[in-house]
């Protein structure tokens, strides 16, 4: 596939009528159930790669990066890796940029802020609530996703789909059961983070399947530079850059710069995060937003199981019961989805 002679992260100029140069895809608020037209084997492949990259990144962060306690700088590295990786693929002709109108560019900018604000609220709320409480609230993301589809797009699901979400949410509650602590502000911020996460997942899907119909790589290319700048700004405001103590001032503390091993570890982390982002966006486009939020709940249980097997984390019988319930709920949800696809 040929690529533009002068690729740019900015959108190309729209046509004289102000419309994008791409196929006209229905932009109505009706049901946009494109995931049911995707072969099951293809969806399974994307979701498998998504889970594999997630698990690998979890192990990498725990075992390799260790005490790199700079979440915003890590997000900056991930966004920067996405920018570089996608730009290389663009130059290689793997994909091309779509011509977007001014309004569509504004939508993408707002979308990038949604990503970084969601991360910011999650980081802030974690300091005000306990981890088990944070996880149990995050497990309700599928419920808010359904509400968004119902209220905004007038899309409904069969009763069996709603029922299959009950063990998915309750199971995570048992699996992550622990010391529940929260402040009022922490509760509000965590709940807001859950709503924003649902909105982000739905909007991501709509950008790739709705009127914009952008490819996962193009979405990632257009979003990553914006996310990079925003995350770098947040790392400065939060004091992470200052805490690295990279300064040549006479009265500063000793300079702390990553050594060669640490640099290679961060580069590897960025590369793995880049692959995870591609897998995540592709899985969202092909499997649907609700399925992605269900996978998020399953991922929480898999993370606990990973901690048991790899890092020797001790859990109780109730936690094990919760993991079993969650996985059973995921299996039930999968069966319901397969039957819905077969009925179409």
C-alpha positions as CSV (number, residue, x, y, z in Angstrom):
1,X,0.0,0.0,0.0
2,X,1.4,3.4,-0.9
3,X,1.7,6.1,1.7
4,X,1.5,9.9,1.4
5,X,4.6,11.6,0.3
6,X,4.6,13.8,3.3
7,X,2.8,12.1,6.2
8,X,1.7,14.4,9.0
9,X,0.1,13.8,12.3
10,X,-2.4,16.6,11.5
11,X,-5.4,15.7,9.4
12,X,-5.2,16.3,5.7
13,X,-7.3,19.1,4.2
14,X,-11.0,18.1,3.7
15,X,-12.6,18.4,0.3
16,X,-14.3,21.6,-0.9
17,X,-17.6,20.5,0.5
18,X,-15.9,20.0,3.9
19,X,-16.5,16.3,3.9
20,X,-14.0,13.5,4.6
21,X,-12.7,11.5,1.7
22,X,-13.9,8.1,2.8
23,X,-17.0,5.9,2.5
24,X,-20.1,7.3,4.0
25,X,-21.0,5.2,7.0
26,X,-24.2,5.5,8.8
27,X,-24.0,8.1,11.6
28,X,-27.4,7.6,13.1
29,X,-28.0,6.7,16.7
30,X,-29.4,3.3,15.9
31,X,-27.8,0.0,16.8
32,X,-24.4,-0.2,15.4
33,X,-23.8,-3.9,16.1
34,X,-20.8,-4.4,13.7
35,X,-19.2,-6.9,16.1
36,X,-21.8,-9.5,15.2
37,X,-20.6,-9.4,11.6
38,X,-17.0,-10.4,12.6
39,X,-16.1,-14.1,12.5
40,X,-15.9,-15.6,15.9
41,X,-12.4,-17.0,15.3
42,X,-11.2,-13.5,14.4
43,X,-12.6,-12.0,17.6
44,X,-11.1,-14.8,19.6
45,X,-7.7,-14.2,18.1
46,X,-7.8,-10.5,18.8
47,X,-8.9,-11.0,22.4
48,X,-6.3,-13.7,22.9
49,X,-3.5,-11.4,21.8
50,X,-5.0,-8.6,24.0
51,X,-5.0,-10.8,27.1
52,X,-1.5,-12.2,26.3
53,X,0.0,-8.6,25.9
54,X,-1.8,-7.6,29.1
55,X,-0.4,-10.5,31.1
56,X,3.1,-9.9,29.7
57,X,3.0,-6.2,30.5
58,X,1.9,-7.0,34.0
59,X,4.8,-9.4,34.6
60,X,7.2,-6.9,32.9
61,X,6.1,-4.0,35.1
62,X,6.4,-6.1,38.3
63,X,9.5,-8.1,37.6
64,X,11.6,-5.8,35.4
65,X,10.7,-2.2,36.2
66,X,10.3,-2.9,39.9
67,X,10.3,0.3,41.8
68,X,9.8,2.7,38.9
69,X,7.1,4.6,40.7
70,X,6.4,7.3,38.1
71,X,3.0,6.5,36.6
72,X,2.8,9.6,34.5
73,X,6.3,9.3,33.1
74,X,5.5,5.7,32.3
75,X,2.3,6.8,30.5
76,X,4.5,9.3,28.6
77,X,6.8,6.5,27.5
78,X,3.9,4.5,26.4
79,X,2.4,7.3,24.4
80,X,5.8,8.2,22.9
81,X,6.3,4.6,21.9
82,X,2.9,4.6,20.2
83,X,3.7,7.8,18.3
84,X,7.1,6.5,17.1
85,X,5.8,3.0,16.3
86,X,2.8,4.2,14.3
87,X,4.8,6.8,12.4
88,X,7.2,4.1,11.3
89,X,4.3,1.9,10.1
90,X,2.9,4.9,8.3
91,X,6.1,5.5,6.5
92,X,6.3,1.8,5.7
93,X,2.9,2.1,4.0
94,X,1.1,-0.2,6.5
95,X,-1.8,2.3,6.6
96,X,-2.7,5.8,5.3
97,X,-4.2,8.8,6.9
98,X,-7.8,9.7,6.4
99,X,-8.8,13.2,5.4
100,X,-10.7,14.7,8.4
101,X,-12.8,17.9,8.7
102,X,-12.0,20.5,11.4
103,X,-14.9,19.2,13.5
104,X,-13.6,15.7,13.4
105,X,-10.1,16.9,14.4
106,X,-11.7,18.6,17.4
107,X,-13.5,15.3,18.3
108,X,-10.1,13.5,18.3
109,X,-8.5,16.2,20.5
110,X,-11.3,15.9,23.0
111,X,-11.0,12.1,22.9
112,X,-7.3,12.4,23.8
113,X,-8.2,14.5,26.8
114,X,-10.8,11.9,27.8
115,X,-7.9,9.3,27.9
116,X,-5.6,11.3,30.0
117,X,-8.3,12.7,32.4
118,X,-9.4,9.1,33.0
119,X,-5.9,8.1,34.0
120,X,-5.5,11.2,36.2
121,X,-8.8,10.6,38.1
122,X,-7.9,7.0,38.6
123,X,-4.5,7.9,40.0
124,X,-5.9,10.6,42.3
125,X,-8.8,8.4,43.6
126,X,-6.4,5.5,44.4
127,X,-4.9,7.7,47.1
128,X,-8.3,8.1,48.7
129,X,-9.7,4.6,48.6
130,X,-8.3,1.1,49.2
131,X,-7.3,-1.1,46.3
132,X,-10.1,-3.6,46.9
133,X,-12.7,-0.9,47.0
134,X,-11.3,0.6,43.8
135,X,-11.4,-2.7,42.0
136,X,-14.9,-3.6,43.0
137,X,-16.2,-0.2,41.8
138,X,-14.2,-0.6,38.5
139,X,-15.9,-4.0,38.0
140,X,-19.2,-2.2,37.4
141,X,-17.9,-0.7,34.1
142,X,-19.9,-3.2,32.0
143,X,-23.1,-1.9,33.6
144,X,-22.3,1.8,32.8
145,X,-21.4,0.7,29.2
146,X,-24.8,-0.8,28.8
147,X,-26.4,2.3,30.1
148,X,-24.5,4.5,27.7
149,X,-25.5,2.4,24.8
150,X,-29.1,2.4,25.9
151,X,-29.4,6.1,26.6
152,X,-27.2,7.5,23.8
153,X,-27.6,5.0,21.0
154,X,-30.9,3.3,22.0
155,X,-29.3,-0.1,21.9
156,X,-30.6,-2.9,24.0
157,X,-29.3,-6.4,24.8
158,X,-31.2,-9.7,25.5
159,X,-32.1,-10.4,29.1
160,X,-29.5,-13.2,29.2
161,X,-26.7,-10.7,28.5
162,X,-27.8,-8.6,31.5
163,X,-28.0,-11.7,33.7
164,X,-24.5,-12.9,32.6
165,X,-23.0,-9.7,33.9
166,X,-24.2,-10.3,37.5
167,X,-21.6,-13.1,38.2
168,X,-18.9,-11.0,36.4
169,X,-19.4,-8.1,38.7
170,X,-20.1,-10.1,41.9
171,X,-17.3,-12.5,41.2
172,X,-14.7,-9.6,41.0
173,X,-16.1,-8.4,44.3
174,X,-15.3,-11.7,46.0
175,X,-12.0,-12.1,44.1
176,X,-10.7,-8.8,45.2
177,X,-12.2,-8.9,48.7
178,X,-10.1,-7.1,51.3
179,X,-10.0,-4.0,53.5
180,X,-12.6,-1.6,52.1
181,X,-11.8,2.0,52.9
182,X,-12.8,5.1,51.1
183,X,-13.4,8.8,51.7
184,X,-16.5,10.6,50.2
185,X,-14.3,12.4,47.7
186,X,-12.5,9.2,46.9
187,X,-15.8,7.4,46.3
188,X,-17.0,10.2,43.9
189,X,-13.8,10.3,42.0
190,X,-13.6,6.5,41.7
191,X,-17.2,6.4,40.4
192,X,-16.5,9.2,38.0
193,X,-13.4,7.2,36.8
194,X,-15.7,4.2,36.2
195,X,-18.1,6.3,34.1
196,X,-15.3,7.9,32.1
197,X,-13.7,4.5,31.5
198,X,-17.1,3.3,30.1
199,X,-17.4,6.4,27.9
200,X,-13.8,6.0,26.7
201,X,-14.4,2.4,25.7
202,X,-17.7,3.2,23.8
203,X,-16.2,6.3,22.1
204,X,-13.1,4.3,21.0
205,X,-15.4,1.7,19.4
206,X,-17.6,4.4,17.7
207,X,-14.6,6.2,16.3
208,X,-13.5,3.0,14.5
209,X,-17.0,1.7,13.6
210,X,-19.1,4.8,13.3
211,X,-19.0,7.8,10.9
212,X,-15.2,8.3,11.3
213,X,-14.4,4.6,10.6
214,X,-10.7,5.0,11.4
215,X,-8.4,2.0,11.6
216,X,-6.9,1.1,15.0
217,X,-3.4,2.2,13.8
218,X,-4.7,5.6,12.6
219,X,-6.5,6.2,15.9
220,X,-3.4,5.3,17.8
221,X,-1.2,7.6,15.6
222,X,-3.5,10.5,16.0
223,X,-4.0,10.0,19.7
224,X,-0.5,9.1,20.9
225,X,1.3,12.5,20.3
226,X,-1.5,14.3,22.1
227,X,-1.5,11.9,25.0
228,X,2.3,12.2,25.1
229,X,2.2,15.9,25.6
230,X,-0.6,15.7,28.1
231,X,1.0,13.0,30.2
232,X,4.4,14.9,30.1
233,X,2.6,18.0,31.4
234,X,0.9,16.0,34.1
235,X,4.2,14.4,35.1
236,X,5.6,17.9,35.5
237,X,2.6,19.3,37.5
238,X,2.6,16.2,39.8
239,X,6.3,16.6,40.6
240,X,7.4,13.4,39.0
241,X,10.0,15.1,36.8
242,X,11.3,17.0,39.8
243,X,11.5,13.8,41.8
244,X,13.8,12.2,39.2
245,X,16.2,14.9,40.3
246,X,17.6,15.4,36.8
247,X,19.2,18.7,37.4
248,X,22.6,20.3,37.1
249,X,22.0,23.0,39.6
250,X,25.0,23.4,42.1
251,X,22.8,22.8,45.2
252,X,20.9,19.8,43.8
253,X,21.0,16.3,45.1
254,X,23.1,13.8,43.1
255,X,21.9,13.4,39.5
256,X,19.9,10.2,39.0
257,X,19.8,9.1,35.3
258,X,18.7,5.7,34.1
259,X,21.7,3.4,33.4
260,X,21.9,1.2,30.3
261,X,20.0,-1.7,31.8
262,X,17.2,0.6,33.1
263,X,17.0,2.4,29.7
264,X,16.6,-1.0,27.9
265,X,14.0,-2.0,30.4
266,X,12.0,1.2,29.7
267,X,12.4,0.8,25.9
268,X,11.1,-2.8,26.2
269,X,8.2,-1.6,28.3
270,X,7.3,1.0,25.7
271,X,7.4,-1.6,22.9
272,X,5.2,-4.0,24.8
273,X,2.8,-1.2,25.6
274,X,2.7,-0.3,21.9
275,X,1.8,-3.8,21.0
276,X,-0.9,-3.9,23.7
277,X,-2.4,-0.7,22.5
278,X,-2.7,-2.1,18.9
279,X,-4.2,-5.3,20.3
280,X,-6.6,-3.3,22.6
281,X,-7.9,-1.0,19.8
282,X,-8.2,-3.9,17.3
283,X,-10.1,-6.1,19.9
284,X,-12.4,-3.2,20.7
285,X,-13.2,-2.6,17.0
286,X,-13.9,-6.3,16.3
287,X,-15.4,-7.6,19.6
288,X,-17.3,-4.5,20.7
289,X,-17.1,-2.1,23.7
290,X,-19.2,-4.2,26.1
291,X,-17.1,-7.3,25.5
292,X,-14.0,-5.2,26.2
293,X,-15.4,-4.1,29.6
294,X,-16.2,-7.8,30.3
295,X,-12.6,-8.7,29.5
296,X,-11.5,-6.0,31.9
297,X,-13.3,-7.8,34.7
298,X,-11.8,-11.1,33.7
299,X,-8.4,-9.4,33.5
300,X,-8.7,-8.4,37.2
301,X,-9.1,-12.1,38.1
302,X,-6.3,-13.2,35.8
303,X,-4.1,-10.6,37.5
304,X,-4.8,-12.1,40.9
305,X,-4.2,-15.6,39.5
306,X,-1.0,-14.4,38.0
307,X,0.1,-13.0,41.3
308,X,-0.5,-16.4,42.9
309,X,1.4,-18.4,40.3
310,X,4.3,-16.1,39.6
311,X,4.8,-14.0,42.7
312,X,3.5,-16.2,45.4
313,X,0.6,-13.9,46.5
314,X,-1.5,-15.5,49.2
315,X,-5.3,-15.3,48.8
316,X,-8.2,-16.7,50.8
317,X,-10.9,-19.2,49.9
318,X,-13.4,-16.4,49.3
319,X,-11.0,-14.8,46.7
320,X,-10.7,-18.1,44.9
321,X,-14.5,-18.5,44.9
322,X,-14.8,-15.1,43.3
323,X,-12.3,-15.9,40.6
324,X,-14.3,-19.0,39.7
325,X,-17.6,-17.1,39.7
326,X,-16.1,-14.4,37.4
327,X,-14.7,-17.0,34.9
328,X,-18.1,-18.8,34.9
329,X,-19.8,-15.5,34.2
330,X,-17.4,-14.8,31.3
331,X,-18.2,-18.2,29.9
332,X,-21.9,-17.6,30.2
333,X,-21.5,-14.2,28.5
334,X,-19.5,-15.8,25.7
335,X,-22.2,-18.4,25.1
336,X,-24.9,-15.7,25.0
337,X,-22.9,-13.7,22.5
338,X,-22.3,-16.8,20.3
339,X,-26.0,-17.5,20.2
340,X,-26.8,-13.9,19.4
341,X,-24.4,-14.1,16.5
342,X,-25.9,-17.4,15.2
343,X,-29.4,-15.9,15.3
344,X,-28.5,-13.1,13.0
